[in-house]
Amino acid sequence: MFSETYYAIRSRQDGQYLVAHIPNPKTETQSNYLLVFRENFEALTYLNTHARGLADRFSVETLSTNQLNGVMKRWGFNGMGLVQEPLEPKIQFLVNG
């Protein structure tokens, strides 16, 4: 079976993943999307660009499609945000379905 590999950024201090919080003004709640990257170097570029002084507090975690599904269920994410450009982030949000 074909399985893609994704890369997520995770805090070394508390184990939290890098997440986008999208507010829903109708319900006054927010949806949480796990940010993932297609390549390891894209995740590292994102960290070095947007968290220069904090990059050493994070690690890049490799996730197969099966692992990604488990992480999203376990942490209650509404979907994932696929970061397509790490320097000036362009993110494609995909909803769990």
MIKE-555266 format. One record per atom (N, C-alpha, C, O): y negated, x, z negated; residue number from 1; chain; atom name. Coordinates in pm, 1 decimal. Layout:
+----------+----------+----------+-----+--------+-------+
!        v !        u !        w ! num ! cadena ! atomo !
+----------+----------+----------+-----+--------+-------+
!        Y !        X !        Z ! NUM !      A !    CA !
...
+----------+----------+----------+-----+--------+-------+
***
This chain:
+----------+----------+----------+-----+--------+-------+
!        v !        u !        w ! num ! cadena ! atomo !
+----------+----------+----------+-----+--------+-------+
!    118.5 !     83.9 !      0.0 !   1 !      A !     N !
!      0.0 !      0.0 !      0.0 !   1 !      A !    CA !
!   -124.1 !     87.9 !      0.0 !   1 !      A !     C !
!   -130.0 !    187.6 !    -72.0 !   1 !      A !     O !
!   -223.0 !     51.3 !     80.3 !   2 !      A !     N !
!   -346.2 !    128.0 !     92.4 !   2 !      A !    CA !
!   -434.7 !    104.6 !    -29.5 !   2 !      A !     C !
!   -458.3 !     -9.3 !    -70.0 !   2 !      A !     O !
!   -482.6 !    212.8 !    -86.3 !   3 !      A !     N !
!   -567.9 !    203.2 !   -204.1 !   3 !      A !    CA !
!   -689.0 !    293.7 !   -185.1 !   3 !      A !     C !
!   -674.7 !    412.7 !   -156.9 !   3 !      A !     O !
!   -807.3 !    237.1 !   -200.6 !   4 !      A !     N !
!   -929.3 !    317.1 !   -191.7 !   4 !      A !    CA !
!   -957.4 !    381.3 !   -326.1 !   4 !      A !     C !
!   -910.4 !    335.2 !   -430.2 !   4 !      A !     O !
!  -1034.0 !    487.4 !   -321.8 !   5 !      A !     N !
!  -1076.7 !    554.6 !   -443.8 !   5 !      A !    CA !
!  -1226.7 !    537.0 !   -458.5 !   5 !      A !     C !
!  -1302.4 !    553.2 !   -362.8 !   5 !      A !     O !
!  -1268.5 !    503.5 !   -579.6 !   6 !      A !     N !
!  -1410.0 !    489.2 !   -611.6 !   6 !      A !    CA !
!  -1441.7 !    582.3 !   -727.7 !   6 !      A !     C !
!  -1352.1 !    630.4 !   -797.0 !   6 !      A !     O !
!  -1569.3 !    606.4 !   -747.2 !   7 !      A !     N !
!  -1614.0 !    693.6 !   -855.2 !   7 !      A !    CA !
!  -1718.3 !    620.4 !   -937.4 !   7 !      A !     C !
!  -1816.1 !    568.8 !   -883.4 !   7 !      A !     O !
!  -1697.3 !    616.1 !  -1067.5 !   8 !      A !     N !
!  -1788.8 !    548.4 !  -1159.6 !   8 !      A !    CA !
!  -1846.8 !    652.2 !  -1255.4 !   8 !      A !     C !
!  -1784.2 !    754.5 !  -1283.3 !   8 !      A !     O !
!  -1964.8 !    624.7 !  -1304.4 !   9 !      A !     N !
!  -2030.3 !    712.6 !  -1401.1 !   9 !      A !    CA !
!  -2009.9 !    653.0 !  -1539.5 !   9 !      A !     C !
!  -2032.3 !    534.1 !  -1562.0 !   9 !      A !     O !
!  -1966.8 !    738.5 !  -1631.7 !  10 !      A !     N !
!  -1934.7 !    691.9 !  -1766.9 !  10 !      A !    CA !
!  -1996.8 !    784.4 !  -1871.0 !  10 !      A !     C !
!  -1996.6 !    906.5 !  -1855.6 !  10 !      A !     O !
!  -2049.6 !    724.3 !  -1976.7 !  11 !      A !     N !
!  -2109.8 !    799.3 !  -2085.5 !  11 !      A !    CA !
!  -2002.7 !    874.7 !  -2163.8 !  11 !      A !     C !
!  -1897.8 !    819.3 !  -2196.7 !  11 !      A !     O !
!  -2030.3 !   1000.8 !  -2193.0 !  12 !      A !     N !
!  -1939.0 !   1079.5 !  -2276.2 !  12 !      A !    CA !
!  -1955.5 !   1044.9 !  -2423.3 !  12 !      A !     C !
!  -1867.1 !   1074.3 !  -2503.9 !  12 !      A !     O !
!  -2066.9 !    983.4 !  -2459.3 !  13 !      A !     N !
!  -2094.2 !    952.5 !  -2599.4 !  13 !      A !    CA !
!  -2025.6 !    824.5 !  -2646.3 !  13 !      A !     C !
!  -1962.5 !    823.1 !  -2752.0 !  13 !      A !     O !
!  -2037.7 !    716.8 !  -2568.1 !  14 !      A !     N !
!  -1982.3 !    589.5 !  -2614.7 !  14 !      A !    CA !
!  -1884.4 !    524.9 !  -2516.5 !  14 !      A !     C !
!  -1833.2 !    416.4 !  -2544.0 !  14 !      A !     O !
!  -1857.5 !    589.5 !  -2402.7 !  15 !      A !     N !
!  -1760.2 !    537.9 !  -2308.3 !  15 !      A !    CA !
!  -1809.3 !    425.6 !  -2218.5 !  15 !      A !     C !
!  -1732.4 !    372.3 !  -2138.5 !  15 !      A !     O !
!  -1936.5 !    388.9 !  -2230.7 !  16 !      A !     N !
!  -1992.1 !    281.7 !  -2147.6 !  16 !      A !    CA !
!  -2006.4 !    329.3 !  -2002.5 !  16 !      A !     C !
!  -2033.6 !    446.5 !  -1976.1 !  16 !      A !     O !
!  -1987.5 !    235.8 !  -1910.2 !  17 !      A !     N !
!  -2006.0 !    264.2 !  -1768.3 !  17 !      A !    CA !
!  -2151.0 !    238.9 !  -1728.0 !  17 !      A !     C !
!  -2222.9 !    163.9 !  -1794.0 !  17 !      A !     O !
!  -2192.7 !    302.7 !  -1618.6 !  18 !      A !     N !
!  -2324.2 !    276.6 !  -1560.5 !  18 !      A !    CA !
!  -2317.6 !    139.9 !  -1492.6 !  18 !      A !     C !
!  -2234.2 !    116.2 !  -1405.2 !  18 !      A !     O !
!  -2407.1 !     50.7 !  -1534.6 !  19 !      A !     N !
!  -2400.9 !    -89.6 !  -1494.5 !  19 !      A !    CA !
!  -2538.0 !   -136.3 !  -1448.7 !  19 !      A !     C !
!  -2640.3 !    -91.6 !  -1500.5 !  19 !      A !     O !
!  -2539.7 !   -226.9 !  -1351.0 !  20 !      A !     N !
!  -2663.1 !   -295.3 !  -1311.8 !  20 !      A !    CA !
!  -2661.7 !   -432.1 !  -1379.4 !  20 !      A !     C !
!  -2563.5 !   -505.6 !  -1370.1 !  20 !      A !     O !
!  -2770.3 !   -465.4 !  -1446.8 !  21 !      A !     N !
!  -2785.1 !   -595.1 !  -1512.9 !  21 !      A !    CA !
!  -2878.0 !   -680.1 !  -1426.2 !  21 !      A !     C !
!  -2996.3 !   -649.0 !  -1412.4 !  21 !      A !     O !
!  -2824.8 !   -785.9 !  -1368.8 !  22 !      A !     N !
!  -2902.0 !   -872.5 !  -1279.6 !  22 !      A !    CA !
!  -2932.2 !  -1003.0 !  -1352.9 !  22 !      A !     C !
!  -2840.5 !  -1078.0 !  -1386.3 !  22 !      A !     O !
!  -3061.1 !  -1030.4 !  -1378.1 !  23 !      A !     N !
!  -3095.4 !  -1153.7 !  -1450.2 !  23 !      A !    CA !
!  -3077.1 !  -1277.3 !  -1362.3 !  23 !      A !     C !
!  -3097.7 !  -1273.0 !  -1241.0 !  23 !      A !     O !
!  -3038.2 !  -1386.4 !  -1425.9 !  24 !      A !     N !
!  -3026.8 !  -1516.1 !  -1360.3 !  24 !      A !    CA !
!  -3130.2 !  -1607.1 !  -1426.0 !  24 !      A !     C !
!  -3106.3 !  -1659.6 !  -1534.7 !  24 !      A !     O !
!  -3244.8 !  -1625.9 !  -1360.8 !  25 !      A !     N !
!  -3352.3 !  -1704.2 !  -1423.0 !  25 !      A !    CA !
!  -3316.3 !  -1850.2 !  -1447.7 !  25 !      A !     C !
!  -3375.0 !  -1914.0 !  -1535.0 !  25 !      A !     O !
!  -3221.5 !  -1903.7 !  -1372.8 !  26 !      A !     N !
!  -3183.4 !  -2044.8 !  -1390.9 !  26 !      A !    CA !
!  -3112.0 !  -2066.8 !  -1523.5 !  26 !      A !     C !
!  -3134.0 !  -2167.9 !  -1590.4 !  26 !      A !     O !
!  -3026.9 !  -1972.7 !  -1561.4 !  27 !      A !     N !
!  -2949.0 !  -1989.2 !  -1684.2 !  27 !      A !    CA !
!  -2997.1 !  -1898.3 !  -1796.8 !  27 !      A !     C !
!  -2944.3 !  -1903.5 !  -1907.9 !  27 !      A !     O !
!  -3096.6 !  -1815.6 !  -1768.6 !  28 !      A !     N !
!  -3150.1 !  -1719.2 !  -1865.1 !  28 !      A !    CA !
!  -3041.1 !  -1625.8 !  -1919.2 !  28 !      A !     C !
!  -3045.2 !  -1583.4 !  -2034.7 !  28 !      A !     O !
!  -2944.5 !  -1595.2 !  -1833.5 !  29 !      A !     N !
!  -2840.2 !  -1498.3 !  -1866.9 !  29 !      A !    CA !
!  -2848.2 !  -1384.9 !  -1766.2 !  29 !      A !     C !
!  -2935.0 !  -1384.1 !  -1678.9 !  29 !      A !     O !
!  -2757.7 !  -1289.9 !  -1778.6 !  30 !      A !     N !
!  -2754.1 !  -1181.7 !  -1681.0 !  30 !      A !    CA !
!  -2610.9 !  -1157.2 !  -1636.8 !  30 !      A !     C !
!  -2515.7 !  -1182.6 !  -1710.7 !  30 !      A !     O !
!  -2597.9 !  -1107.9 !  -1515.8 !  31 !      A !     N !
!  -2468.2 !  -1069.1 !  -1462.0 !  31 !      A !    CA !
!  -2461.5 !   -917.2 !  -1464.9 !  31 !      A !     C !
!  -2559.7 !   -849.2 !  -1435.3 !  31 !      A !     O !
!  -2345.9 !   -865.1 !  -1500.5 !  32 !      A !     N !
!  -2327.2 !   -720.6 !  -1510.5 !  32 !      A !    CA !
!  -2236.2 !   -671.7 !  -1398.5 !  32 !      A !     C !
!  -2125.1 !   -721.6 !  -1380.5 !  32 !      A !     O !
!  -2284.6 !   -573.9 !  -1324.0 !  33 !      A !     N !
!  -2211.7 !   -518.2 !  -1211.1 !  33 !      A !    CA !
!  -2185.9 !   -370.0 !  -1234.7 !  33 !      A !     C !
!  -2279.0 !   -293.8 !  -1260.5 !  33 !      A !     O !
!  -2061.4 !   -329.9 !  -1226.0 !  34 !      A !     N !
!  -2023.3 !   -190.4 !  -1239.4 !  34 !      A !    CA !
!  -2069.9 !   -115.4 !  -1115.7 !  34 !      A !     C !
!  -2035.1 !   -153.4 !  -1003.9 !  34 !      A !     O !
!  -2148.2 !     -9.3 !  -1133.8 !  35 !      A !     N !
!  -2194.0 !     70.8 !  -1020.8 !  35 !      A !    CA !
!  -2086.1 !    172.6 !   -984.6 !  35 !      A !     C !
!  -2039.2 !    247.7 !  -1070.2 !  35 !      A !     O !
!  -2047.5 !    174.6 !   -858.3 !  36 !      A !     N !
!  -1946.3 !    268.1 !   -810.6 !  36 !      A !    CA !
!  -1996.2 !    338.3 !   -685.1 !  36 !      A !     C !
!  -2087.2 !    291.2 !   -616.9 !  36 !      A !     O !
!  -1934.5 !    451.3 !   -657.1 !  37 !      A !     N !
!  -1969.8 !    534.8 !   -543.2 !  37 !      A !    CA !
!  -1843.7 !    562.3 !   -462.5 !  37 !      A !     C !
!  -1733.6 !    561.6 !   -517.5 !  37 !      A !     O !
!  -1858.6 !    586.4 !   -333.2 !  38 !      A !     N !
!  -1742.8 !    616.3 !   -247.7 !  38 !      A !    CA !
!  -1699.1 !    762.3 !   -259.5 !  38 !      A !     C !
!  -1582.7 !    794.5 !   -235.5 !  38 !      A !     O !
!  -1791.0 !    849.5 !   -296.0 !  39 !      A !     N !
!  -1760.5 !    992.7 !   -304.9 !  39 !      A !    CA !
!  -1806.1 !   1048.1 !   -439.3 !  39 !      A !     C !
!  -1906.3 !   1003.9 !   -495.4 !  39 !      A !     O !
!  -1731.7 !   1144.6 !   -489.4 !  40 !      A !     N !
!  -1764.7 !   1211.3 !   -614.9 !  40 !      A !    CA !
!  -1904.3 !   1273.6 !   -607.5 !  40 !      A !     C !
!  -1984.0 !   1258.7 !   -700.1 !  40 !      A !     O !
!  -1933.4 !   1343.1 !   -497.6 !  41 !      A !     N !
!  -2062.7 !   1411.1 !   -485.4 !  41 !      A !    CA !
!  -2178.8 !   1312.6 !   -484.2 !  41 !      A !     C !
!  -2289.1 !   1348.4 !   -525.3 !  41 !      A !     O !
!  -2157.1 !   1188.3 !   -437.9 !  42 !      A !     N !
!  -2263.6 !   1088.0 !   -440.7 !  42 !      A !    CA !
!  -2296.5 !   1048.6 !   -584.4 !  42 !      A !     C !
!  -2413.3 !   1030.2 !   -618.6 !  42 !      A !     O !
!  -2194.5 !   1035.7 !   -667.9 !  43 !      A !     N !
!  -2217.1 !   1003.5 !   -809.3 !  43 !      A !    CA !
!  -2291.2 !   1118.1 !   -877.7 !  43 !      A !     C !
!  -2383.1 !   1094.7 !   -956.3 !  43 !      A !     O !
!  -2251.7 !   1241.1 !   -848.2 !  44 !      A !     N !
!  -2319.7 !   1357.6 !   -907.3 !  44 !      A !    CA !
!  -2463.5 !   1367.9 !   -857.8 !  44 !      A !     C !
!  -2553.2 !   1401.4 !   -935.1 !  44 !      A !     O !
!  -2485.9 !   1339.6 !   -731.0 !  45 !      A !     N !
!  -2621.8 !   1340.3 !   -676.5 !  45 !      A !    CA !
!  -2707.5 !   1235.4 !   -746.1 !  45 !      A !     C !
!  -2823.0 !   1261.8 !   -779.8 !  45 !      A !     O !
!  -2652.0 !   1117.0 !   -767.8 !  46 !      A !     N !
!  -2723.6 !   1009.9 !   -837.5 !  46 !      A !    CA !
!  -2765.0 !   1056.5 !   -976.8 !  46 !      A !     C !
!  -2880.2 !   1040.0 !  -1016.9 !  46 !      A !     O !
!  -2670.5 !   1114.5 !  -1049.8 !  47 !      A !     N !
!  -2700.3 !   1164.1 !  -1185.1 !  47 !      A !    CA !
!  -2807.9 !   1271.4 !  -1182.8 !  47 !      A !     C !
!  -2903.4 !   1265.5 !  -1260.3 !  47 !      A !     O !
!  -2793.1 !   1368.3 !  -1095.5 !  48 !      A !     N !
!  -2888.2 !   1479.6 !  -1090.6 !  48 !      A !    CA !
!  -3026.1 !   1436.4 !  -1043.5 !  48 !      A !     C !
!  -3125.6 !   1501.3 !  -1075.9 !  48 !      A !     O !
!  -3033.4 !   1328.2 !   -967.6 !  49 !      A !     N !
!  -3162.0 !   1278.1 !   -918.9 !  49 !      A !    CA !
!  -3229.5 !   1186.1 !  -1020.1 !  49 !      A !     C !
!  -3350.3 !   1196.1 !  -1041.6 !  49 !      A !     O !
!  -3153.7 !   1097.3 !  -1081.8 !  50 !      A !     N !
!  -3212.9 !    992.3 !  -1164.5 !  50 !      A !    CA !
!  -3195.9 !   1012.5 !  -1314.9 !  50 !      A !     C !
!  -3253.0 !    937.7 !  -1394.3 !  50 !      A !     O !
!  -3118.7 !   1111.9 !  -1353.9 !  51 !      A !     N !
!  -3099.9 !   1139.7 !  -1497.6 !  51 !      A !    CA !
!  -3093.4 !   1290.2 !  -1519.5 !  51 !      A !     C !
!  -3005.3 !   1341.1 !  -1588.7 !  51 !      A !     O !
!  -3188.2 !   1359.6 !  -1459.3 !  52 !      A !     N !
!  -3187.9 !   1506.3 !  -1460.9 !  52 !      A !    CA !
!  -3161.0 !   1565.2 !  -1598.8 !  52 !      A !     C !
!  -3071.5 !   1648.4 !  -1613.5 !  52 !      A !     O !
!  -3235.1 !   1524.5 !  -1697.9 !  53 !      A !     N !
!  -3221.9 !   1581.2 !  -1831.5 !  53 !      A !    CA !
!  -3104.2 !   1526.9 !  -1911.5 !  53 !      A !     C !
!  -3072.4 !   1578.8 !  -2018.5 !  53 !      A !     O !
!  -3039.7 !   1423.3 !  -1860.5 !  54 !      A !     N !
!  -2930.7 !   1358.5 !  -1933.1 !  54 !      A !    CA !
!  -2796.2 !   1371.4 !  -1862.4 !  54 !      A !     C !
!  -2695.1 !   1323.8 !  -1914.0 !  54 !      A !     O !
!  -2793.1 !   1433.7 !  -1747.3 !  55 !      A !     N !
!  -2671.8 !   1437.5 !  -1664.3 !  55 !      A !    CA !
!  -2551.4 !   1494.3 !  -1738.7 !  55 !      A !     C !
!  -2438.3 !   1453.6 !  -1712.2 !  55 !      A !     O !
!  -2573.5 !   1587.1 !  -1830.9 !  56 !      A !     N !
!  -2461.1 !   1647.1 !  -1904.2 !  56 !      A !    CA !
!  -2398.7 !   1550.1 !  -2005.1 !  56 !      A !     C !
!  -2294.3 !   1580.2 !  -2063.0 !  56 !      A !     O !
!  -2460.8 !   1435.8 !  -2026.2 !  57 !      A !     N !
!  -2407.0 !   1334.6 !  -2118.4 !  57 !      A !    CA !
!  -2315.8 !   1233.7 !  -2048.5 !  57 !      A !     C !
!  -2264.7 !   1141.2 !  -2111.6 !  57 !      A !     O !
!  -2296.0 !   1252.1 !  -1918.7 !  58 !      A !     N !
!  -2215.3 !   1160.3 !  -1839.9 !  58 !      A !    CA !
!  -2105.5 !   1235.7 !  -1766.0 !  58 !      A !     C !
!  -2115.3 !   1356.1 !  -1742.4 !  58 !      A !     O !
!  -2002.0 !   1162.8 !  -1730.4 !  59 !      A !     N !
!  -1896.7 !   1219.4 !  -1647.2 !  59 !      A !    CA !
!  -1868.7 !   1122.1 !  -1533.5 !  59 !      A !     C !
!  -1902.1 !   1003.8 !  -1540.5 !  59 !      A !     O !
!  -1806.9 !   1174.7 !  -1429.6 !  60 !      A !     N !
!  -1768.3 !   1091.7 !  -1316.0 !  60 !      A !    CA !
!  -1619.5 !   1064.4 !  -1328.3 !  60 !      A !     C !
!  -1539.2 !   1156.8 !  -1341.4 !  60 !      A !     O !
!  -1583.5 !    937.5 !  -1324.0 !  61 !      A !     N !
!  -1445.3 !    894.4 !  -1340.6 !  61 !      A !    CA !
!  -1392.5 !    842.5 !  -1206.8 !  61 !      A !     C !
!  -1458.0 !    762.3 !  -1140.1 !  61 !      A !     O !
!  -1275.2 !    888.3 !  -1169.0 !  62 !      A !     N !
!  -1209.7 !    843.0 !  -1046.8 !  62 !      A !    CA !
!  -1130.4 !    716.6 !  -1075.0 !  62 !      A !     C !
!  -1053.6 !    711.2 !  -1171.0 !  62 !      A !     O !
!  -1149.0 !    613.8 !   -991.1 !  63 !      A !     N !
!  -1078.8 !    486.8 !  -1008.3 !  63 !      A !    CA !
!  -1016.6 !    443.0 !   -876.1 !  63 !      A !     C !
!  -1085.4 !    434.1 !   -774.4 !  63 !      A !     O !
!   -886.9 !    415.8 !   -878.2 !  64 !      A !     N !
!   -822.8 !    355.0 !   -761.4 !  64 !      A !    CA !
!   -860.0 !    207.0 !   -760.6 !  64 !      A !     C !
!   -915.5 !    156.0 !   -857.9 !  64 !      A !     O !
!   -829.9 !    139.7 !   -652.9 !  65 !      A !     N !
!   -859.4 !     -3.5 !   -643.6 !  65 !      A !    CA !
!   -792.7 !    -80.7 !   -757.2 !  65 !      A !     C !
!   -854.5 !   -168.8 !   -816.9 !  65 !      A !     O !
!   -667.0 !    -48.3 !   -787.2 !  66 !      A !     N !
!   -595.8 !   -117.1 !   -895.8 !  66 !      A !    CA !
!   -661.7 !    -90.2 !  -1030.8 !  66 !      A !     C !
!   -677.6 !   -181.9 !  -1111.4 !  66 !      A !     O !
!   -699.6 !     33.9 !  -1055.6 !  67 !      A !     N !
!   -765.9 !     67.7 !  -1181.7 !  67 !      A !    CA !
!   -900.9 !     -1.5 !  -1189.9 !  67 !      A !     C !
!   -939.6 !    -50.3 !  -1296.2 !  67 !      A !     O !
!   -972.2 !     -6.1 !  -1079.6 !  68 !      A !     N !
!  -1104.1 !    -69.4 !  -1075.4 !  68 !      A !    CA !
!  -1093.6 !   -216.8 !  -1112.9 !  68 !      A !     C !
!  -1174.9 !   -267.3 !  -1190.3 !  68 !      A !     O !
!   -994.9 !   -284.9 !  -1058.9 !  69 !      A !     N !
!   -973.9 !   -426.0 !  -1092.8 !  69 !      A !    CA !
!   -948.6 !   -442.8 !  -1242.5 !  69 !      A !     C !
!  -1001.8 !   -535.1 !  -1304.2 !  69 !      A !     O !
!   -868.3 !   -354.7 !  -1301.1 !  70 !      A !     N !
!   -840.4 !   -360.9 !  -1444.6 !  70 !      A !    CA !
!   -964.5 !   -336.0 !  -1528.6 !  70 !      A !     C !
!   -987.6 !   -405.6 !  -1627.5 !  70 !      A !     O !
!  -1044.7 !   -236.9 !  -1489.9 !  71 !      A !     N !
!  -1168.4 !   -205.6 !  -1562.8 !  71 !      A !    CA !
!  -1263.4 !   -323.9 !  -1556.8 !  71 !      A !     C !
!  -1325.3 !   -358.8 !  -1657.3 !  71 !      A !     O !
!  -1275.5 !   -385.4 !  -1440.9 !  72 !      A !     N !
!  -1368.1 !   -497.0 !  -1426.2 !  72 !      A !    CA !
!  -1325.2 !   -616.1 !  -1511.3 !  72 !      A !     C !
!  -1409.7 !   -684.0 !  -1569.6 !  72 !      A !     O !
!  -1196.3 !   -641.8 !  -1518.9 !  73 !      A !     N !
!  -1146.9 !   -751.9 !  -1603.7 !  73 !      A !    CA !
!  -1164.7 !   -718.4 !  -1751.9 !  73 !      A !     C !
!  -1212.7 !   -800.7 !  -1829.8 !  73 !      A !     O !
!  -1125.5 !   -596.6 !  -1789.7 !  74 !      A !     N !
!  -1129.2 !   -557.1 !  -1930.5 !  74 !      A !    CA !
!  -1271.8 !   -557.6 !  -1985.7 !  74 !      A !     C !
!  -1294.1 !   -599.2 !  -2099.4 !  74 !      A !     O !
!  -1368.4 !   -511.6 !  -1905.8 !  75 !      A !     N !
!  -1506.3 !   -502.7 !  -1952.1 !  75 !      A !    CA !
!  -1586.7 !   -628.3 !  -1919.7 !  75 !      A !     C !
!  -1702.3 !   -638.9 !  -1960.7 !  75 !      A !     O !
!  -1528.8 !   -723.0 !  -1847.8 !  76 !      A !     N !
!  -1596.9 !   -849.8 !  -1818.3 !  76 !      A !    CA !
!  -1710.0 !   -839.2 !  -1717.9 !  76 !      A !     C !
!  -1807.2 !   -914.2 !  -1726.3 !  76 !      A !     O !
!  -1698.8 !   -746.8 !  -1622.5 !  77 !      A !     N !
!  -1802.4 !   -733.9 !  -1520.0 !  77 !      A !    CA !
!  -1792.7 !   -849.5 !  -1422.1 !  77 !      A !     C !
!  -1683.5 !   -898.5 !  -1393.4 !  77 !      A !     O !
!  -1907.6 !   -893.1 !  -1370.7 !  78 !      A !     N !
!  -1912.0 !  -1001.2 !  -1273.3 !  78 !      A !    CA !
!  -1876.2 !   -953.2 !  -1133.3 !  78 !      A !     C !
!  -1842.2 !  -1033.6 !  -1046.6 !  78 !      A !     O !
!  -1883.7 !   -824.6 !  -1111.6 !  79 !      A !     N !
!  -1854.7 !   -765.6 !   -981.8 !  79 !      A !    CA !
!  -1886.7 !   -618.0 !   -985.1 !  79 !      A !     C !
!  -1902.0 !   -557.7 !  -1091.3 !  79 !      A !     O !
!  -1896.5 !   -560.8 !   -865.3 !  80 !      A !     N !
!  -1932.3 !   -419.1 !   -858.0 !  80 !      A !    CA !
!  -2049.3 !   -401.6 !   -763.7 !  80 !      A !     C !
!  -2070.4 !   -479.9 !   -671.1 !  80 !      A !     O !
!  -2124.1 !   -297.0 !   -790.2 !  81 !      A !     N !
!  -2234.8 !   -259.7 !   -703.5 !  81 !      A !    CA !
!  -2199.2 !   -129.3 !   -636.5 !  81 !      A !     C !
!  -2192.6 !    -25.4 !   -702.1 !  81 !      A !     O !
!  -2176.1 !   -133.2 !   -506.6 !  82 !      A !     N !
!  -2140.0 !    -13.9 !   -431.4 !  82 !      A !    CA !
!  -2268.0 !     58.3 !   -390.6 !  82 !      A !     C !
!  -2343.6 !      9.8 !   -306.3 !  82 !      A !     O !
!  -2291.5 !    174.3 !   -451.1 !  83 !      A !     N !
!  -2412.8 !    252.1 !   -423.5 !  83 !      A !    CA !
!  -2391.2 !    324.4 !   -291.5 !  83 !      A !     C !
!  -2300.8 !    407.1 !   -278.8 !  83 !      A !     O !
!  -2474.8 !    292.6 !   -193.5 !  84 !      A !     N !
!  -2457.3 !    348.7 !    -59.9 !  84 !      A !    CA !
!  -2550.6 !    465.3 !    -32.8 !  84 !      A !     C !
!  -2526.6 !    542.2 !     60.3 !  84 !      A !     O !
!  -2653.8 !    480.4 !   -109.5 !  85 !      A !     N !
!  -2747.2 !    592.3 !    -92.4 !  85 !      A !    CA !
!  -2792.3 !    635.7 !   -230.6 !  85 !      A !     C !
!  -2871.6 !    565.8 !   -293.6 !  85 !      A !     O !
!  -2743.5 !    750.5 !   -280.2 !  86 !      A !     N !
!  -2773.9 !    790.1 !   -418.3 !  86 !      A !    CA !
!  -2917.1 !    838.5 !   -442.1 !  86 !      A !     C !
!  -2966.5 !    827.4 !   -554.3 !  86 !      A !     O !
!  -2985.5 !    892.1 !   -339.6 !  87 !      A !     N !
!  -3120.7 !    944.1 !   -361.6 !  87 !      A !    CA !
!  -3222.3 !    831.9 !   -380.4 !  87 !      A !     C !
!  -3299.9 !    833.4 !   -475.9 !  87 !      A !     O !
!  -3221.7 !    736.7 !   -291.4 !  88 !      A !     N !
!  -3302.7 !    615.2 !   -304.0 !  88 !      A !    CA !
!  -3204.0 !    500.5 !   -298.1 !  88 !      A !     C !
!  -3176.8 !    447.3 !   -190.5 !  88 !      A !     O !
!  -3149.7 !    461.5 !   -413.4 !  89 !      A !     N !
!  -3033.5 !    373.4 !   -418.1 !  89 !      A !    CA !
!  -3045.6 !    245.9 !   -335.3 !  89 !      A !     C !
!  -3138.9 !    166.9 !   -349.3 !  89 !      A !     O !
!  -2947.3 !    230.7 !   -249.4 !  90 !      A !     N !
!  -2925.8 !    107.0 !   -176.4 !  90 !      A !    CA !
!  -2789.9 !     59.2 !   -226.4 !  90 !      A !     C !
!  -2689.3 !    128.3 !   -210.5 !  90 !      A !     O !
!  -2787.8 !    -59.0 !   -286.9 !  91 !      A !     N !
!  -2666.4 !   -105.5 !   -353.7 !  91 !      A !    CA !
!  -2620.6 !   -236.8 !   -292.1 !  91 !      A !     C !
!  -2698.8 !   -330.5 !   -276.1 !  91 !      A !     O !
!  -2492.6 !   -241.6 !   -257.8 !  92 !      A !     N !
!  -2430.7 !   -363.6 !   -207.5 !  92 !      A !    CA !
!  -2353.9 !   -425.7 !   -323.0 !  92 !      A !     C !
!  -2257.7 !   -367.2 !   -372.7 !  92 !      A !     O !
!  -2396.3 !   -544.5 !   -365.9 !  93 !      A !     N !
!  -2331.6 !   -610.9 !   -478.3 !  93 !      A !    CA !
!  -2217.9 !   -698.9 !   -428.0 !  93 !      A !     C !
!  -2235.7 !   -780.7 !   -337.8 !  93 !      A !     O !
!  -2099.8 !   -680.2 !   -488.6 !  94 !      A !     N !
!  -1981.5 !   -756.8 !   -451.7 !  94 !      A !    CA !
!  -1935.2 !   -833.1 !   -575.5 !  94 !      A !     C !
!  -1913.6 !   -773.5 !   -681.1 !  94 !      A !     O !
!  -1920.1 !   -963.0 !   -562.8 !  95 !      A !     N !
!  -1884.3 !  -1049.2 !   -676.2 !  95 !      A !    CA !
!  -1733.5 !  -1059.2 !   -686.9 !  95 !      A !     C !
!  -1663.6 !  -1069.7 !   -586.2 !  95 !      A !     O !
!  -1682.9 !  -1055.7 !   -812.0 !  96 !      A !     N !
!  -1539.4 !  -1077.8 !   -836.4 !  96 !      A !    CA !
!  -1502.9 !  -1217.3 !   -789.0 !  96 !      A !     C !
!  -1576.6 !  -1313.5 !   -810.3 !  96 !      A !     O !
!  -1388.4 !  -1225.9 !   -724.8 !  97 !      A !     N !
!  -1355.1 !  -1358.3 !   -677.7 !  97 !      A !    CA !
!  -1213.6 !  -1389.4 !   -680.2 !  97 !      A !     C !
!  -1173.8 !  -1499.5 !   -642.2 !  97 !      A !     O !
+----------+----------+----------+-----+--------+-------+
***
